[in-house]
Amino acid sequence: LVERLYGVSPTGDLGVLIAHRGALFLAIFAACVLAVFDPPARRALGIVVATSVIGFLVLYLRAGAPSGPLRTIAIVDAAALLPLAFVIVAAWRPQVA
């Protein structure tokens, strides 16, 4: 998958870093699943996911918005901004007792 998506050998230094990136995304995904069932976790996870999504989009644009697999990732991340904004607003809205 590392070779197909990013065009790098999975056994080289860059491939190992990319695979580690995948492991970190798996951790973010697992934490988001937890946040589905644990509303207090949503604030922290909103910040983590927003940092990841916005950070990638900034880096992608700074790199000149290259075509290929990175463009697909950028499109998915850009589409995620609106639902992410709703989740973050809901998580930070004061709860009425």
C-alpha positions as CSV (number, residue, x, y, z in Angstrom):
1,L,0.0,0.0,0.0
2,V,2.9,2.4,0.8
3,E,4.4,1.7,-2.6
4,R,1.1,2.1,-4.4
5,L,-0.1,5.2,-2.7
6,Y,3.2,7.1,-2.3
7,G,5.5,5.5,-4.8
8,V,8.2,4.6,-2.2
9,S,9.7,1.3,-1.1
10,P,8.1,0.1,2.1
11,T,11.5,-1.1,3.3
12,G,13.4,2.1,2.9
13,D,13.6,4.9,5.5
14,L,10.8,6.9,3.9
15,G,8.6,3.8,3.6
16,V,9.0,3.1,7.3
17,L,8.1,6.7,8.1
18,I,5.0,6.5,5.8
19,A,4.0,3.2,7.5
20,H,4.4,4.8,10.9
21,R,2.2,7.6,9.6
22,G,-0.4,5.0,8.8
23,A,-0.1,3.6,12.4
24,L,-0.7,7.1,13.8
25,F,-3.8,7.5,11.6
26,L,-5.0,4.1,12.9
27,A,-4.6,5.5,16.5
28,I,-6.5,8.6,15.6
29,F,-9.3,6.5,14.1
30,A,-9.5,4.3,17.2
31,A,-9.7,7.4,19.4
32,C,-12.4,8.8,17.2
33,V,-14.4,5.5,17.6
34,L,-14.0,5.9,21.4
35,A,-15.3,9.5,21.1
36,V,-18.5,8.2,19.5
37,F,-19.3,6.6,22.9
38,D,-17.5,9.0,25.2
39,P,-18.7,12.6,24.6
40,P,-16.1,14.3,26.8
41,A,-13.4,12.9,24.5
42,R,-14.8,14.7,21.5
43,R,-13.2,18.1,22.4
44,A,-9.7,16.7,22.4
45,L,-10.3,14.5,19.4
46,G,-11.7,17.4,17.5
47,I,-8.5,19.3,18.1
48,V,-6.4,16.3,17.1
49,V,-8.3,15.6,13.9
50,A,-8.5,19.3,12.9
51,T,-4.8,19.6,13.4
52,S,-4.2,16.6,11.2
53,V,-6.6,17.6,8.4
54,I,-5.7,21.3,8.3
55,G,-2.0,20.6,8.7
56,F,-2.1,18.2,5.7
57,L,-4.0,20.7,3.6
58,V,-1.6,23.5,4.4
59,L,1.4,21.3,3.6
60,Y,-0.2,20.1,0.4
61,L,-0.9,23.7,-0.8
62,R,2.6,24.8,0.2
63,A,3.9,22.0,-2.0
64,G,2.1,23.5,-5.0
65,A,-1.0,21.2,-4.8
66,P,0.6,18.3,-6.7
67,S,-1.5,15.9,-8.7
68,G,-1.8,12.2,-8.1
69,P,-2.6,10.3,-4.9
70,L,-1.9,13.4,-2.7
71,R,-4.6,15.3,-4.5
72,T,-7.1,12.6,-3.7
73,I,-6.1,12.8,0.0
74,A,-6.5,16.6,-0.2
75,I,-9.9,16.3,-1.7
76,V,-11.1,13.9,1.0
77,D,-9.6,16.1,3.8
78,A,-11.2,19.2,2.3
79,A,-14.6,17.4,2.2
80,A,-14.0,16.4,5.9
81,L,-13.8,20.0,7.0
82,L,-17.5,20.7,7.1
83,P,-18.6,17.7,9.2
84,L,-15.5,18.2,11.4
85,A,-16.6,21.7,12.0
86,F,-20.1,20.5,13.1
87,V,-18.6,18.0,15.5
88,I,-16.2,20.5,17.0
89,V,-19.0,23.1,17.5
90,A,-21.2,20.5,19.1
91,A,-18.4,19.3,21.3
92,W,-17.6,22.8,22.6
93,R,-21.2,24.0,22.9
94,P,-22.2,24.4,26.5
95,Q,-24.4,21.5,27.6
96,V,-27.8,22.3,29.0
97,A,-28.5,20.3,32.2
